[in-house]
Amino acid sequence: MVKGIRERIFQPAALNDLFERHAVKQYTRELLFSNVVNLMSLVVSGIHPSVSAAYKALEKTIGVSRPAL
């Protein structure tokens, strides 16, 4: 159920658009704002116990190194 709620509320295109409209000094290269939100929501909801564990689970889809995150 949490996964369904996350997918509906945190739609990647809407999150990235929100970031682009309100970012002042921030910018996007390879790491999208929606990827960060997705990863952090996994930690906050308790699906993964830490950011490191969530990163390991999503490493292939995030596309950046752990230090870049």
N, C-alpha and C positions, 0 to 999 in steps of 0.2 A: 504494500500500500504506500509506503514511503517513497518507493521508486516512482510510482505513478504520479504522486503529488509533486515530486522534484521535477519530473519531466514536463509537467503541465505549467508549473509556476516559473521554473528556470529554463525557459526555452532559449537555446543558444543564440539564435539570431536576434531576439529581443534584448538579451543581456549585452551582446556585442554592440548593438545599436545604441543602447543606453550609455555604455562606456564611451563610445565615439562622440556622442552629443555633449557629455559632461566632463570629459577629461581635459585638464588644463595643461599640465606638464607631462602627463603620462602618454605613452605611445604603445602601439602594438607591433611586434615583429612576428615571432613564431608562436608565442604563448598568448592565447586568446583569453579575454576576461571570463568568458563562459567556462573555459576549462578550469580556471582557478575557483570559480564559484562551485562548479560541480565537485571538484576535489574537496573543498572545504565543507560542502554540505554532507559529504560522506563521513567526515570526521565529526561534525556537529550532531548528526543524527545517530551516531554510535555504530554505524555500519563498519567503520574501521577505527581502531583505537588511537591512531596518530596520523599526522600528515605524511610521515614516511611510509606507513603501511598503505595509505590511500594512493600515494605516488607509485609504489611498487605494483599495485593492482591496475593502475591506469597508465603505466609507463609507456606502453606502445601507442596509446591514443593521444597523450599529451604532446609528445614530439620534442620536448626540451629536456635538458639534463636536470638533475636534482638541484644543483646550485643555482641554475637559472630560475627555478621555481621559487 
